[in-house]
């Protein structure tokens, strides 16, 4: 059976959808579903290759692997090298460190597991990872390694005639795992092979299924294309993969099964050209999208259109001079062992180069001592988020209770709770304890878990609700010790990260305001309660911005923000907290005098040192300016 027209047409649809999504073209919010279409195509083609060779008695596992390597590895290697080499000269140490590590994992087809392991609150923004798109290639390669062994084993034990039902059962099992993980571990469902295998197995079923009758071919194809179109236009990334992923995958399966290799839609000259170039286009488009993001051009449609066109040009060049060169040597009856070693050796050399950038911590010696000194301030994680007894966690189980400071660790002098902001402020609170204080700081924090009674994170992997029930809810009971609460409220409002119902629906601002005031008043009834007003949020990561500024000009001025801009940022949350203050006596801790000392501008850096690490989290050096603010808690009649 020859479905070449359909395959190239589907590839064209898939790669155009992905590019449109990543370059921000309107109306294609589900363009990421193009990757799922690619998975179906891979399953179909691999099944045809393996089963066809098995039926002819010429299948050799090692030759199959080398055929795949000749198709996939050379363009991938070229892209990885072309990113790593200029990165070694241009990127800051922390960025280069991550890029080297990701490049090594991409070239060894391990990147899906790497990116899965990195999914966390303080992980680098995914839009800044040059090799993020290679996760799908790693999933496919892992499928290529295991799938021929499965088919070979089934055929060896005489089950060739039963491949269709057996693969259907495996597809259902994989889909069931995907559905369960999408609820409980969404990142695992997205990145790992077992919950993604069913998509490739749909392609296998399309190959093994009986041929569609001629009269039904056109309706079958149209139905499949309609399913793909609906998913590309309306799919939501928040629940992907999951049941909705059936739309593009079943759609692709139907288009393939229709078998129309001369279709005007999927068999025209443009679709054929795009389909042939699709792999290389896919490889090159994402680094360009990352560059647009890094230089603040991703929302500019002129730059996006230029990057789109450049993706096509680079993709065609890669297909013409790299992919095709590998294809000329494919299809041999058997390959010498030296051919296998050549690919393994090239893979290891490139991986070693990426690993070297990682192990050398991003070659910091390229920059001045002042720029290098800022690297430590850019790192997430304070002194109380490391080790076995962590007080702050970015996810997973709720941390154990912590008592910190020089005082008696059998008594509590003050309780401090919050989300990630607390990790970067707790050191200042400990330093603010008056000499001879009889007690310690009871501190715990949980990322993306704003301290509001009854709240829960919209992230289904988070145990925010349990954290609040464990540490915040008991504070409503009578107590004498002060309670201090802090949160990244701008992020809660903008990202809608908090929910108050069992369905996990994100709370909008009116509900959040009402809940915050009610929660603060309930806590104030228990005892003295303090709310930390929000810090300024800067538009770009402060440490890296300062580093770039110092590279360009060693006498660069400090990074500041007009006080009026800061006030506008936090107006809504300050109004709600002031209402809680008027309604039930909640005390407010205002960092404005410390962070905006001249009354006109708020400073993110002072003397080429960073007070703020990213856009809003304080550094361990910077949080010292808050010591007088926290010290006011312990003065009689404060606030």
C-alpha positions as a printed NumPy array, in Angstrom:
array([[  0.   ,   0.   ,   0.   ],
       [  1.283,   3.442,  -0.898],
       [ -0.136,   6.441,   0.973],
       [  2.746,   8.76 ,   0.165],
       [  0.521,  11.669,  -0.853],
       [ -1.453,  11.47 ,   2.386],
       [  1.699,  11.213,   4.458],
       [  3.332,  14.303,   2.977],
       [  0.066,  16.208,   3.156],
       [ -0.368,  15.29 ,   6.803],
       [  3.217,  16.256,   7.529],
       [  2.585,  19.611,   5.876],
       [ -0.526,  20.228,   7.985],
       [  1.274,  19.168,  11.151],
       [  4.383,  21.297,  10.684],
       [  2.444,  24.381,   9.578],
       [  0.192,  24.081,  12.634],
       [  3.182,  23.824,  14.97 ],
       [  4.95 ,  26.809,  13.385],
       [  1.826,  28.954,  13.467],
       [  1.337,  28.119,  17.143],
       [  4.914,  28.794,  18.192],
       [  5.176,  32.029,  16.215],
       [  1.925,  33.299,  17.712],
       [ -0.291,  33.411,  14.65 ],
       [ -3.908,  34.112,  15.736],
       [ -6.718,  31.568,  15.456],
       [ -4.49 ,  28.499,  15.785],
       [ -4.293,  28.092,  19.542],
       [ -4.224,  24.306,  19.225],
       [ -1.397,  24.166,  16.708],
       [  0.636,  22.084,  19.13 ],
       [ -1.614,  19.175,  18.081],
       [  0.545,  18.961,  14.969],
       [  3.045,  17.006,  17.071],
       [  0.352,  14.403,  17.765],
       [ -0.263,  14.085,  14.034],
       [  3.47 ,  13.465,  13.578],
       [  3.282,  10.684,  16.18 ],
       [  0.508,   8.928,  14.242],
       [  2.493,   9.216,  11.006],
       [  5.572,   7.713,  12.697],
       [  3.593,   4.76 ,  14.003],
       [  2.132,   4.121,  10.583],
       [  5.434,   4.305,   8.726],
       [  7.379,   2.235,  11.238],
       [  4.735,  -0.465,  11.24 ],
       [  4.831,  -0.597,   7.458],
       [  8.62 ,  -0.832,   7.368],
       [  8.95 ,  -3.434,  10.131],
       [  6.01 ,  -5.65 ,   9.191],
       [  6.887,  -5.433,   5.513],
       [ 10.446,  -6.628,   6.153],
       [  9.258,  -9.296,   8.593],
       [  6.819, -10.641,   6.013],
       [  9.627, -10.796,   3.452],
       [ 11.993, -12.382,   5.962],
       [ 14.614,  -9.639,   5.617],
       [ 14.162,  -7.731,   8.884],
       [ 17.304,  -7.003,  10.917],
       [ 16.892,  -4.92 ,  14.073],
       [ 20.29 ,  -3.247,  13.848],
       [ 19.729,  -2.267,  10.222],
       [ 16.353,  -0.781,  11.148],
       [ 18.015,   1.297,  13.859],
       [ 20.675,   2.546,  11.454],
       [ 18.057,   3.452,   8.855],
       [ 16.32 ,   5.567,  11.493],
       [ 19.626,   7.143,  12.522],
       [ 20.464,   8.076,   8.937],
       [ 17.115,   9.824,   8.634],
       [ 17.004,  11.557,  12.017],
       [ 20.522,  12.089,  13.306],
       [ 22.364,  14.223,  10.683],
       [ 19.854,  17.13 ,  10.59 ],
       [ 19.506,  16.985,  14.38 ],
       [ 23.276,  17.031,  14.836],
       [ 23.609,  20.001,  12.499],
       [ 20.964,  21.956,  14.402],
       [ 22.483,  21.141,  17.805],
       [ 25.983,  22.188,  16.681],
       [ 24.697,  25.385,  15.075],
       [ 23.019,  26.345,  18.357],
       [ 25.788,  25.305,  20.76 ],
       [ 28.675,  27.02 ,  18.962],
       [ 27.305,  30.592,  18.988],
       [ 25.754,  29.962,  22.399],
       [ 29.237,  29.351,  23.801],
       [ 30.134,  32.919,  22.838],
       [ 26.878,  34.77 ,  23.494],
       [ 24.928,  33.236,  26.376],
       [ 25.377,  34.083,  30.032],
       [ 26.833,  31.264,  32.141],
       [ 23.526,  30.068,  33.612],
       [ 21.862,  30.054,  30.189],
       [ 24.836,  28.335,  28.556],
       [ 24.969,  25.737,  31.312],
       [ 21.329,  24.802,  30.693],
       [ 21.704,  24.922,  26.907],
       [ 24.729,  22.609,  26.993],
       [ 22.901,  20.125,  29.19 ],
       [ 19.824,  20.23 ,  26.974],
       [ 21.913,  19.854,  23.814],
       [ 23.596,  16.742,  25.203],
       [ 20.219,  15.229,  26.097],
       [ 18.752,  16.137,  22.69 ],
       [ 21.522,  14.468,  20.678],
       [ 21.273,  11.31 ,  22.81 ],
       [ 17.443,  11.248,  22.528],
       [ 16.977,  11.674,  26.244],
       [ 15.573,  15.199,  26.239],
       [ 11.972,  14.24 ,  26.971],
       [ 13.073,  12.774,  30.306],
       [ 15.369,  15.743,  30.929],
       [ 12.59 ,  18.282,  30.416],
       [ 10.172,  16.18 ,  32.442],
       [ 12.633,  16.145,  35.353],
       [ 12.956,  19.936,  35.113],
       [  9.274,  20.772,  35.274],
       [  9.072,  22.844,  38.407],
       [  8.261,  26.258,  39.767],
       [ 11.746,  27.723,  39.359],
       [ 12.526,  25.997,  36.086],
       [ 13.775,  28.17 ,  33.261],
       [ 10.965,  29.517,  31.118],
       [ 10.233,  26.862,  28.489],
       [ 10.164,  29.486,  25.734],
       [ 13.874,  30.131,  26.389],
       [ 15.034,  26.524,  25.961],
       [ 16.633,  26.116,  22.547],
       [ 16.152,  22.33 ,  22.427],
       [ 12.734,  21.985,  24.045],
       [ 11.167,  20.819,  20.784],
       [ 13.428,  17.766,  20.685],
       [ 11.341,  16.086,  23.4  ],
       [  9.072,  14.698,  20.669],
       [ 12.056,  13.322,  18.735],
       [ 13.233,  11.559,  21.883],
       [  9.793,  10.005,  22.385],
       [  9.796,   8.772,  18.8  ],
       [ 13.335,   7.395,  19.044],
       [ 12.499,   5.506,  22.225],
       [  9.493,   4.099,  20.387],
       [ 11.767,   3.069,  17.509],
       [ 14.047,   1.219,  19.917],
       [ 11.293,  -0.824,  21.557],
       [  8.64 ,  -1.238,  18.879],
       [ 10.559,  -3.497,  16.442],
       [ 11.462,  -5.803,  19.332],
       [  7.769,  -6.064,  20.23 ],
       [  6.678,  -6.837,  16.666],
       [  9.56 ,  -9.24 ,  16.137],
       [  8.685, -11.092,  19.321],
       [  4.991, -11.352,  18.445],
       [  5.756, -12.625,  14.965],
       [  8.327, -15.119,  16.247],
       [  5.71 , -16.76 ,  18.492],
       [  3.223, -17.056,  15.627],
       [  0.99 , -14.071,  16.35 ],
       [  1.478, -12.227,  13.061],
       [ -2.224, -12.617,  12.193],
       [ -3.235, -11.187,  15.538],
       [ -1.153,  -8.003,  15.45 ],
       [ -4.168,  -5.748,  14.909],
       [ -6.144,  -6.727,  18.038],
       [ -3.029,  -7.028,  20.182],
       [ -1.769,  -3.578,  19.233],
       [ -5.28 ,  -2.23 ,  19.774],
       [ -5.203,  -3.572,  23.339],
       [ -1.802,  -1.976,  23.919],
       [ -3.101,   1.314,  22.525],
       [ -6.056,   1.231,  24.906],
       [ -3.766,   0.479,  27.848],
       [ -1.462,   3.351,  26.891],
       [ -4.413,   5.699,  26.469],
       [ -5.744,   4.678,  29.876],
       [ -2.352,   5.456,  31.417],
       [ -2.307,   8.79 ,  29.593],
       [ -5.761,   9.668,  30.91 ],
       [ -4.802,   8.806,  34.504],
       [ -1.512,  10.682,  34.345],
       [ -3.158,  13.704,  32.732],
       [ -5.163,  14.06 ,  35.952],
       [ -2.506,  13.169,  38.511],
       [  0.862,  13.799,  36.803],
       [  0.283,  16.   ,  33.728],
       [  3.982,  16.589,  33.042],
       [  4.645,  12.839,  32.91 ],
       [  1.681,  12.381,  30.569],
       [  3.134,  15.015,  28.282],
       [  6.796,  14.025,  28.099],
       [  7.082,  10.257,  28.576],
       [  6.73 ,   7.444,  26.034],
       [  4.298,   5.054,  27.801],
       [  1.426,   7.588,  27.938],
       [  2.227,   8.739,  24.395],
       [  2.66 ,   5.329,  22.748],
       [ -1.053,   5.009,  21.935],
       [ -0.746,   7.882,  19.456],
       [  1.863,   6.016,  17.428],
       [ -0.12 ,   2.821,  17.781],
       [ -3.074,   4.531,  16.11 ],
       [ -0.823,   4.868,  13.083],
       [  0.004,   1.164,  13.389],
       [ -3.688,   0.291,  13.423],
       [ -4.227,   2.451,  10.337],
       [ -1.62 ,   0.35 ,   8.534],
       [ -2.954,  -3.012,   9.683],
       [ -6.668,  -2.254,   9.294],
       [ -8.564,  -3.465,   6.195],
       [ -8.553,  -1.077,   3.246],
       [-11.319,   1.52 ,   3.12 ],
       [-13.759,   0.884,   0.212],
       [-13.222,   3.311,  -2.688],
       [-16.613,   4.993,  -2.217],
       [-15.786,   5.734,   1.419],
       [-12.284,   7.09 ,   0.841],
       [-13.242,  10.727,   0.267],
       [-15.691,  10.965,   3.218],
       [-13.142,   9.242,   5.453],
       [-10.442,  11.696,   4.502],
       [-12.701,  14.717,   4.957],
       [-13.823,  13.458,   8.366],
       [-10.199,  13.01 ,   9.414],
       [ -9.174,  16.452,   8.209],
       [-12.158,  17.981,   9.997],
       [-11.083,  16.406,  13.29 ],
       [ -7.544,  17.734,  12.858],
       [ -8.831,  21.203,  11.949],
       [-11.091,  21.365,  15.004],
       [ -8.227,  20.397,  17.312],
       [ -5.835,  22.931,  15.769],
       [ -8.404,  25.706,  16.085],
       [ -9.87 ,  24.965,  19.509],
       [ -7.654,  22.624,  21.544],
       [ -6.388,  23.876,  24.9  ],
       [ -2.857,  23.219,  26.088],
       [ -3.928,  22.961,  29.725],
       [ -5.39 ,  19.456,  29.377],
       [ -2.971,  17.99 ,  26.853],
       [ -2.533,  15.122,  26.267],
       [ -5.864,  13.702,  27.311],
       [ -9.223,  12.705,  25.839],
       [ -9.197,  15.727,  23.503],
       [ -5.998,  14.362,  21.926],
       [ -8.2  ,  11.757,  20.266],
       [ -9.33 ,  14.425,  17.798],
       [ -6.061,  14.995,  15.908],
       [ -4.794,  11.423,  16.332],
       [ -7.961,   9.704,  15.134],
       [ -8.208,  12.361,  12.439],
       [ -4.715,  11.541,  11.211],
       [ -5.507,   7.843,  11.351],
       [ -8.612,   8.364,   9.207],
       [ -6.726,  10.421,   6.628],
       [ -4.085,   7.717,   6.345],
       [ -6.65 ,   4.929,   6.193],
       [ -8.529,   6.733,   3.409],
       [ -5.56 ,   6.069,   1.142],
       [ -6.059,   8.961,  -1.272],
       [ -2.561,   9.536,  -2.603],
       [ -3.777,  11.917,  -5.322],
       [ -5.931,  14.12 ,  -3.137],
       [ -6.027,  17.83 ,  -3.967],
       [ -5.777,  18.608,  -0.273],
       [ -2.94 ,  16.357,   0.824],
       [ -1.37 ,  15.449,  -2.506],
       [ -0.822,  18.839,  -4.144],
       [  2.637,  20.142,  -4.975],
       [  2.857,  22.588,  -2.056],
       [  1.77 ,  19.986,   0.489],
       [  4.249,  17.507,  -0.953],
       [  7.097,  20.051,  -0.728],
       [  6.241,  21.023,   2.837],
       [  5.851,  17.389,   3.833],
       [  9.241,  16.402,   2.468],
       [ 10.889,  19.292,   4.289],
       [  8.789,  19.018,   7.44 ],
       [ 11.328,  17.298,   9.699],
       [ 14.059,  19.83 ,   9.034],
       [ 11.589,  22.72 ,   9.196],
       [ 10.48 ,  21.472,  12.594],
       [ 14.074,  21.24 ,  13.791],
       [ 14.952,  24.816,  12.844],
       [ 11.799,  26.716,  13.699],
       [ 12.053,  26.444,  17.481],
       [ 15.535,  27.979,  17.952],
       [ 14.256,  30.912,  15.906],
       [ 11.191,  31.187,  18.142],
       [ 13.472,  31.203,  21.195],
       [ 15.528,  34.019,  19.685],
       [ 12.366,  36.043,  19.097],
       [ 11.44 ,  35.544,  22.745],
       [ 14.901,  36.442,  24.034],
       [ 14.954,  39.671,  22.051],
       [ 11.355,  40.614,  22.839],
       [ 10.049,  40.18 ,  19.287],
       [  7.714,  37.202,  19.7  ],
       [  4.598,  39.39 ,  19.693],
       [  5.666,  41.332,  16.603],
       [  3.98 ,  39.755,  13.574],
       [  6.581,  41.173,  11.203],
       [  9.378,  39.384,  13.034],
       [  7.211,  36.275,  13.388],
       [  6.556,  36.219,   9.626],
       [ 10.272,  36.625,   8.918],
       [ 11.115,  33.774,  11.314],
       [  8.406,  31.649,   9.703],
       [  9.903,  32.194,   6.259],
       [ 13.437,  31.606,   7.536],
       [ 12.295,  28.312,   9.093],
       [ 11.148,  27.162,   5.658],
       [ 14.426,  28.226,   4.019],
       [ 16.651,  26.629,   6.65 ],
       [ 14.469,  23.529,   6.653],
       [ 14.747,  23.153,   2.896],
       [ 18.525,  23.66 ,   3.006],
       [ 18.779,  21.021,   5.73 ],
       [ 16.596,  18.613,   3.736],
       [ 18.463,  19.233,   0.48 ],
       [ 22.044,  18.941,   1.71 ],
       [ 21.841,  16.945,   4.95 ],
       [ 18.737,  14.743,   5.008],
       [ 19.094,  13.715,   1.395],
       [ 22.755,  12.838,   1.863],
       [ 21.777,  10.348,   4.548],
       [ 18.876,   9.009,   2.496],
       [ 21.168,   8.044,  -0.382],
       [ 22.774,   5.349,   1.721],
       [ 19.563,   3.946,   3.163],
       [ 17.979,   0.69 ,   2.209],
       [ 21.061,  -1.486,   2.038],
       [ 20.517,  -5.149,   2.75 ],
       [ 22.954,  -4.954,   5.63 ],
       [ 25.281,  -2.362,   7.074],
       [ 28.84 ,  -2.966,   8.323],
       [ 29.442,  -2.537,  12.025],
       [ 31.632,   0.483,  11.334],
       [ 28.566,   2.403,  10.126],
       [ 26.882,   1.863,  13.469],
       [ 29.982,   2.94 ,  15.347],
       [ 30.273,   6.105,  13.251],
       [ 26.855,   7.301,  14.363],
       [ 27.418,   6.333,  17.984],
       [ 30.787,   8.082,  17.95 ],
       [ 29.397,  11.28 ,  16.424],
       [ 26.573,  11.247,  18.957],
       [ 28.98 ,  10.888,  21.859],
       [ 31.306,  13.641,  20.603],
       [ 28.481,  16.173,  20.286],
       [ 27.014,  15.084,  23.609],
       [ 30.407,  15.498,  25.23 ],
       [ 30.591,  19.055,  23.907],
       [ 27.229,  19.916,  25.411],
       [ 28.119,  18.186,  28.673],
       [ 31.384,  20.159,  28.831],
       [ 29.442,  23.425,  28.721],
       [ 27.309,  22.089,  31.55 ],
       [ 30.194,  20.773,  33.676],
       [ 32.197,  23.99 ,  33.323],
       [ 29.168,  25.887,  34.692],
       [ 28.682,  27.751,  31.422],
       [ 32.266,  29.017,  30.965],
       [ 31.968,  31.942,  33.421],
       [ 35.597,  32.962,  32.806],
       [ 34.426,  34.66 ,  29.623],
       [ 33.117,  37.567,  31.687],
       [ 34.361,  40.096,  34.216],
       [ 34.47 ,  39.271,  37.959],
       [ 31.526,  41.621,  38.523],
       [ 29.379,  39.771,  35.993],
       [ 30.484,  36.404,  37.343],
       [ 29.63 ,  37.409,  40.913],
       [ 26.024,  37.909,  39.87 ],
       [ 25.697,  34.266,  38.793],
       [ 25.211,  33.098,  42.37 ],
       [ 22.464,  35.654,  42.868],
       [ 20.629,  34.352,  39.797],
       [ 20.256,  30.855,  41.236],
       [ 16.875,  29.902,  42.696],
       [ 16.728,  28.277,  46.078],
       [ 17.549,  29.785,  49.443],
       [ 19.215,  28.245,  52.497],
       [ 15.967,  26.68 ,  53.679],
       [ 14.998,  24.858,  50.487],
       [ 17.876,  22.384,  50.451],
       [ 18.689,  19.185,  52.296],
       [ 16.537,  16.476,  53.817],
       [ 14.598,  18.804,  56.145],
       [ 13.536,  21.449,  53.677],
       [ 11.253,  24.175,  54.958],
       [ 10.252,  25.343,  51.459],
       [  9.368,  23.077,  48.533],
       [  8.49 ,  23.744,  44.914],
       [  6.202,  20.715,  44.703],
       [  5.595,  17.226,  45.988],
       [  4.902,  16.384,  49.642],
       [  4.251,  19.1  ,  52.181],
       [  7.484,  20.05 ,  54.028],
       [  8.052,  19.145,  57.655],
       [  7.698,  21.872,  60.311],
       [ 10.756,  24.098,  60.702],
       [ 11.892,  26.217,  63.632],
       [ 14.663,  28.6  ,  62.608],
       [ 16.84 ,  31.214,  64.224],
       [ 19.029,  31.56 ,  67.305],
       [ 16.233,  31.38 ,  69.882],
       [ 14.753,  28.463,  71.818],
       [ 13.603,  25.935,  69.208],
       [ 10.98 ,  24.603,  71.578],
       [  8.999,  27.837,  71.413],
       [  7.577,  29.905,  68.558],
       [  8.271,  33.639,  68.483],
       [  6.651,  34.268,  65.087],
       [  5.098,  32.135,  62.333],
       [  5.959,  32.862,  58.695],
       [  4.031,  31.223,  55.84 ],
       [  3.757,  31.838,  52.114],
       [  4.556,  30.805,  48.594],
       [  7.899,  31.222,  46.811],
       [  8.209,  34.813,  48.022],
       [  8.644,  33.496,  51.552],
       [ 11.801,  31.596,  50.66 ],
       [ 13.517,  34.836,  49.723],
       [ 12.257,  36.815,  52.724],
       [ 12.547,  34.426,  55.65 ],
       [ 16.251,  35.191,  56.212],
       [ 15.372,  38.839,  56.81 ],
       [ 12.698,  37.878,  59.335],
       [ 15.154,  35.663,  61.214],
       [ 17.697,  38.499,  61.257],
       [ 14.995,  40.853,  62.579],
       [ 14.427,  38.827,  65.757],
       [ 15.392,  41.023,  68.741],
       [ 18.415,  39.847,  70.729],
       [ 17.423,  37.414,  73.446],
       [ 14.107,  36.517,  71.812],
       [ 12.529,  33.614,  73.63 ],
       [ 11.615,  31.449,  70.661],
       [ 12.276,  30.803,  66.976],
       [ 10.709,  31.463,  63.585],
       [  8.217,  28.757,  62.607],
       [  8.575,  28.795,  58.833],
       [  7.185,  26.797,  55.937],
       [  6.542,  27.633,  52.317],
       [  5.072,  25.964,  49.242],
       [  5.577,  27.314,  45.714],
       [  2.572,  28.741,  43.859],
       [  0.467,  28.364,  47.001],
       [ -0.773,  31.772,  48.103],
       [ -1.738,  31.776,  51.812],
       [ -5.542,  31.942,  51.623],
       [ -7.743,  29.641,  53.678],
       [ -9.597,  27.076,  51.588],
       [ -7.345,  27.551,  48.598],
       [ -5.78 ,  24.982,  46.329],
       [ -3.532,  25.181,  43.308],
       [ -4.92 ,  24.798,  39.809],
       [ -1.852,  22.614,  39.191],
       [ -3.125,  19.095,  39.732],
       [  0.295,  17.862,  40.845],
       [  0.51 ,  20.415,  43.642],
       [ -0.287,  19.602,  47.277],
       [ -1.033,  23.227,  48.051],
       [ -4.372,  22.391,  49.642],
       [ -2.753,  20.   ,  52.095],
       [ -0.074,  22.592,  52.865],
       [ -2.67 ,  25.237,  53.732],
       [ -4.68 ,  22.78 ,  55.821],
       [ -1.529,  21.697,  57.666],
       [  0.031,  25.079,  58.413],
       [ -2.42 ,  27.933,  57.739],
       [ -5.744,  26.6  ,  59.009],
       [ -4.461,  25.977,  62.6  ],
       [ -3.571,  29.67 ,  62.82 ],
       [ -7.274,  30.52 ,  63.145],
       [ -7.175,  29.082,  66.66 ],
       [ -6.318,  31.425,  69.577],
       [ -2.61 ,  32.296,  69.68 ],
       [ -0.349,  35.002,  71.052],
       [  2.451,  34.751,  68.518],
       [  2.278,  36.903,  65.368],
       [  1.568,  35.343,  62.001],
       [  3.24 ,  36.847,  58.906],
       [  1.964,  35.98 ,  55.425],
       [  3.54 ,  36.722,  52.062],
       [  2.694,  35.846,  48.482],
       [  3.322,  36.557,  44.825],
       [ -0.07 ,  38.182,  44.436],
       [  0.523,  39.657,  40.992],
       [  1.109,  36.126,  39.704],
       [ -1.962,  34.776,  41.48 ],
       [ -4.146,  37.41 ,  39.843],
       [ -2.603,  37.317,  36.359],
       [ -2.054,  33.562,  36.172],
       [ -5.206,  32.558,  38.055],
       [ -3.214,  29.959,  39.973],
       [ -5.594,  29.569,  42.935],
       [ -8.889,  27.693,  43.098],
       [-11.571,  27.281,  45.749],
       [-13.739,  24.477,  44.365],
       [-13.355,  20.745,  43.891],
       [-13.35 ,  21.074,  40.1  ],
       [-10.178,  23.156,  40.218],
       [-11.712,  26.134,  38.398],
       [ -9.334,  29.118,  38.669],
       [-10.614,  31.908,  40.873],
       [-11.154,  35.261,  39.198],
       [-10.28 ,  38.493,  40.979],
       [-13.67 ,  39.226,  42.636],
       [-13.731,  35.766,  44.216],
       [-10.067,  35.933,  45.181],
       [-10.54 ,  39.369,  46.774],
       [-13.491,  38.15 ,  48.825],
       [-11.642,  35.018,  49.903],
       [ -8.474,  36.918,  50.807],
       [-10.344,  39.371,  53.026],
       [-12.381,  36.62 ,  54.707],
       [ -9.264,  34.477,  55.227],
       [ -7.285,  37.385,  56.686],
       [-10.092,  38.253,  59.078],
       [-10.463,  34.639,  60.215],
       [ -6.742,  34.514,  60.931],
       [ -6.822,  37.885,  62.711],
       [ -9.396,  36.476,  65.142],
       [ -6.843,  33.883,  66.151],
       [ -4.139,  36.427,  66.937],
       [ -1.921,  39.178,  65.503],
       [ -1.753,  38.763,  61.728],
       [  0.5  ,  40.615,  59.274],
       [  0.185,  40.741,  55.493],
       [  3.244,  41.583,  53.416],
       [  2.351,  43.989,  50.608],
       [  3.672,  42.884,  47.193],
       [  7.159,  43.637,  45.917],
       [  7.622,  45.456,  42.595],
       [  7.646,  43.171,  39.584],
       [ 10.154,  44.126,  36.915],
       [  9.517,  43.389,  33.222],
       [ 12.73 ,  41.377,  32.684],
       [ 14.859,  39.136,  34.922],
       [ 16.926,  41.563,  36.965],
       [ 20.175,  39.633,  37.365],
       [ 20.538,  38.734,  33.693],
       [ 19.504,  42.269,  32.681],
       [ 22.199,  43.697,  34.942],
       [ 24.754,  41.251,  33.584],
       [ 23.993,  42.246,  29.987],
       [ 24.16 ,  45.903,  30.976],
       [ 27.554,  45.461,  32.651],
       [ 28.931,  43.572,  29.648],
       [ 27.957,  46.513,  27.44 ],
       [ 29.   ,  49.179,  29.957],
       [ 30.929,  48.4  ,  33.168],
       [ 29.509,  51.643,  34.621],
       [ 25.895,  50.841,  33.764],
       [ 23.289,  52.545,  35.97 ],
       [ 21.113,  50.618,  38.399],
       [ 17.878,  49.048,  37.205],
       [ 14.88 ,  50.974,  38.498],
       [ 11.127,  51.278,  38.091],
       [  9.019,  54.421,  38.61 ],
       [  7.146,  54.331,  41.9  ],
       [  3.928,  55.149,  40.042],
       [  4.36 ,  52.001,  37.898],
       [  4.801,  49.877,  41.01 ],
       [  1.734,  51.415,  42.638],
       [ -0.329,  50.64 ,  39.553],
       [  0.912,  47.047,  39.532],
       [ -0.251,  46.32 ,  43.058],
       [ -3.271,  48.619,  43.334],
       [ -5.907,  45.873,  43.394],
       [ -4.218,  43.654,  45.941],
       [ -3.293,  46.611,  48.18 ],
       [ -6.91 ,  47.78 ,  48.151],
       [ -8.067,  44.32 ,  49.264],
       [ -5.479,  44.149,  52.033],
       [ -6.365,  47.642,  53.216],
       [ -9.989,  46.547,  53.369],
       [ -8.948,  43.61 ,  55.558],
       [ -7.016,  46.065,  57.747],
       [-10.058,  48.32 ,  58.181],
       [-12.495,  45.454,  58.615],
       [-10.662,  43.304,  61.15 ],
       [ -7.391,  44.887,  62.149],
       [ -5.006,  42.917,  59.958],
       [ -1.615,  44.662,  60.006],
       [  0.142,  45.532,  56.739],
       [  3.888,  45.429,  56.104],
       [  4.792,  47.862,  53.327],
       [  8.209,  47.353,  51.65 ],
       [  7.946,  50.624,  49.688],
       [ 10.238,  52.695,  51.972],
       [ 12.945,  50.012,  51.72 ],
       [ 12.667,  49.274,  47.99 ],
       [ 11.754,  52.77 ,  46.79 ],
       [ 13.778,  54.925,  49.226],
       [ 13.812,  58.15 ,  47.206],
       [ 10.026,  58.242,  46.849],
       [ 10.261,  58.308,  43.059],
       [ 11.84 ,  55.052,  41.864],
       [ 11.985,  51.462,  43.079],
       [ 15.404,  49.873,  42.76 ],
       [ 16.121,  46.322,  41.645],
       [ 19.902,  46.74 ,  41.903],
       [ 22.22 ,  48.802,  44.068],
       [ 25.909,  49.265,  43.426],
       [ 25.824,  46.515,  40.771],
       [ 24.382,  44.049,  43.261],
       [ 20.901,  42.616,  42.735],
       [ 18.105,  43.024,  45.266],
       [ 15.777,  41.007,  43.03 ],
       [ 16.806,  37.779,  41.328],
       [ 14.336,  37.236,  38.489],
       [ 11.426,  39.635,  38.054],
       [ 10.116,  39.614,  41.633],
       [ 11.925,  37.167,  43.977],
       [ 14.489,  38.825,  46.224],
       [ 18.074,  37.664,  46.478],
       [ 19.623,  36.605,  49.772],
       [ 21.677,  39.792,  49.661],
       [ 18.714,  41.949,  48.717],
       [ 16.34 ,  40.686,  51.379],
       [ 18.489,  42.351,  54.03 ],
       [ 16.815,  45.663,  53.238],
       [ 13.608,  44.199,  54.694],
       [ 15.09 ,  43.606,  58.159],
       [ 13.817,  46.948,  59.564],
       [ 10.352,  46.181,  58.182],
       [ 10.173,  42.812,  59.925],
       [ 11.745,  44.26 ,  63.078],
       [  8.684,  46.498,  63.402],
       [  6.614,  43.403,  64.216],
       [  8.393,  43.036,  67.531],
       [  8.159,  46.687,  68.621],
       [  5.322,  47.691,  70.948],
       [  2.664,  49.612,  69.083],
       [  4.139,  48.87 ,  65.656],
       [  2.008,  49.575,  62.563]])
